[in-house]
Amino acid sequence: EVLPTMVVQRGGGPVSLLDSAPMPEIADVVATTDLGTMPLSDALADPRSRMQGIAVLHEGKIVYETYPGMPPGMPHIWNSASKTITGLMVYLLAEEGLVDLKAPVSTYLDFTKGSPIGAAAVENVLHQRSGLDFEETQANFKNPDHPLGQALATAMTARGVPIGPGVRDFVTDVSAHRAPNTAFEYSSFNTQILGFIVEAVTNRPWNRVVGERLWTKAGMQGDGLLALSAAGEGLYAGGFASTLRDFARYALLFTPSWNAVATERVVPETYLETVYAAVNPDIYRVAFQGQRMVKAFGEDDAPIGTSYQWDAIFEDGDLYKAGLGGQAIYVSPETDTVVVYFSTTWQNSLSMISYARAIVKQKFR
C-alpha cells in the first residue's frame, strides 16, 4: 500500500492444503520476555506484544494458529525474516558453481570495484562478518549522517517521490572498521549485496529466481510481494510480504515434513549441515546483534552462532531469524516443528522472541 512492489508468482499449481491437529495446550506454554513471565495466551493478549498472527506446525500439520491482530489470509511484511530466502538462493547458486563464496564481491558486481564492500569475500557478506562499518543498530538507523540511516530513508521512499540515489550508492561508501570474519555484525547492506549477486549471476530479477526455485514449488496460496526502492531496486533485505500460512509453508521446507507442501526438495539435504559447519561461536558475541540474541534467549539457553543469514543457531540444531517490528521464523529440524509469527512491535522489541523456542522445548523435545 506504500511502496511499489515486484511479484513473486505462485504459479499455476495446486495449493498445498495444510492438515490440522490442534494442540490448544500450546497457549499454556510459559516464557520469560521483556513483557514478564506469562503463558503464551497472556502474551498474545498483552497490547505491548502487538502480535498479529502466529502459527505452529508439527510434523507438517498446524497444531496452533491464531490471529489476534489481523485477518487470516492477509499478507503481512516479513521484514528481515525474509533474509533467509536470499541466503538460501546464494547457497543453491554456490552448489551449482555459479557463485564462489571465497571470491570477492567485485567478481560479480562491477559497481563495487575499488570499494571496501567489493573487496569483501562473498562468504563473509553471507554470514554477516564483512568487517564493514554498517552494523545495524537503532542508533545507526536514526542517524541521518550514517549510511544505514540514509539507505533506509532511500529504500522506504514512498511511490511518486522523485528518484534519488539507490541503495548501491550508499553501500559503496561504507568503510571497513575491523578485520573480516572477526565479528558477527548484522547489516541489511550485506543482504542487499547478496540480492544483487543473485540477479547478476542468473541474469534474472530476484522475484523470478525466487519464484522459479522456491515459491512455485511449495504449494503457496498466494503470490509473494517484494518492495522496491524509489530507484527500482528490490529490497532483498526485508521488503517481502505474504500470508502467515505461506510463511509457514516456507518454513516447512527446512524440516523433514517438506513433502507436506512440496513434491520435490527445495532445500537440499546438505543445506543444514552446511549451515551448521559455517557457524563460528568465537565471534558471535563480539558485537551488538549476537549479544542481543543471547540476552533475549537467556544465557542458560543461548544460541552458539549464526550463518547463511540466520540470526541464531542453537547447539541442538534449531534456527531462528527475526524481522524488524517483530516477525520471526523458528525452525526445529530435529523435532520437525516450525513457528512463524507476525507482529508490529515498537522499536524492534524482541518481546516474543523466546516463545518459539519454549514451545518446541516444552511440547516437542
Disulfide bonds with the S-S distance in Angstrom:
none
